């Protein structure tokens, strides 16, 4: 029998040790453990363009917090939304009706197999489509602003066509 020595090599982890996520650094781990919602910044930036008052935006943000999967529409109860927003169920219904009239939300009735009513599904595809329509315009403005920022950072900065033409005349 051969007497072989065991050589131990360092264990290389498949994944690096978890470092705190940026969101945990900003908000704290305990806060983030309670959950988070992904909302496009365009929704917040385009609030005025969408014609949303602050409460309508808050209702949309609450609905988005319940929308976890693309295929599964959110279905929070009116009571849950009312509690979160500090609105009466009737006020909430009015705001949702306004969002529906604007084409941003569609209420879809849900019923149980025994014909009892359940909380509505809320289809946000109207909002998604509206944001997709606005995106090119917001992107163009953003790109123009970045280009101007790059220009102003260069030697000579921004020169208006008048100042350039006057310099050429002199």
MOMO-V886117 format. One record per residue. RES is the residue in one letter. OMEGA is omega in whole degrees, -180 to 180 (NA if undefined). Layout:
BEGIN
[[RES	OMEGA] [RES	OMEGA]]
END
This chain:
BEGIN
[[X	179] [X	180] [X	-178] [X	177] [X	176] [X	177] [X	180] [X	178] [X	178] [X	179] [X	179] [X	179] [X	179] [X	178] [X	177] [X	178] [X	-177] [X	173] [X	-179] [X	177] [X	179] [X	-180] [X	178] [X	178] [X	-178] [X	-169] [X	-176] [X	-176] [X	-178] [X	179] [X	-177] [X	179] [X	179] [X	176] [X	179] [X	-180] [X	178] [X	-179] [X	180] [X	178] [X	-180] [X	178] [X	-180] [X	-179] [X	-176] [X	-178] [X	-179] [X	179] [X	178] [X	180] [X	-177] [X	171] [X	-176] [X	-179] [X	177] [X	177] [X	179] [X	178] [X	179] [X	179] [X	178] [X	178] [X	179] [X	179] [X	178] [X	-175] [X	-174] [X	-177] [X	-179] [X	-176] [X	-176] [X	-179] [X	179] [X	179] [X	178] [X	177] [X	177] [X	179] [X	180] [X	179] [X	178] [X	179] [X	-179] [X	-174] [X	-177] [X	179] [X	173] [X	177] [X	-180] [X	177] [X	180] [X	179] [X	180] [X	-180] [X	178] [X	177] [X	177] [X	179] [X	178] [X	179] [X	178] [X	179] [X	-178] [X	-177] [X	172] [X	176] [X	178] [X	-177] [X	175] [X	176] [X	178] [X	-178] [X	178] [X	177] [X	175] [X	-180] [X	174] [X	177] [X	-180] [X	163] [X	175] [X	-180] [X	-179] [X	-177] [X	176] [X	177] [X	180] [X	-179] [X	180] [X	178] [X	178] [X	178] [X	-178] [X	-173] [X	-178] [X	-179] [X	179] [X	178] [X	-179] [X	179] [X	179] [X	180] [X	177] [X	179] [X	178] [X	-180] [X	178] [X	179] [X	177] [X	-179] [X	-177] [X	179] [X	-178] [X	176] [X	-179] [X	178] [X	178] [X	175] [X	179] [X	-178] [X	179] [X	-178] [X	178] [X	-179] [X	177] [X	179] [X	-179] [X	-179] [X	-176] [X	NA]]
END
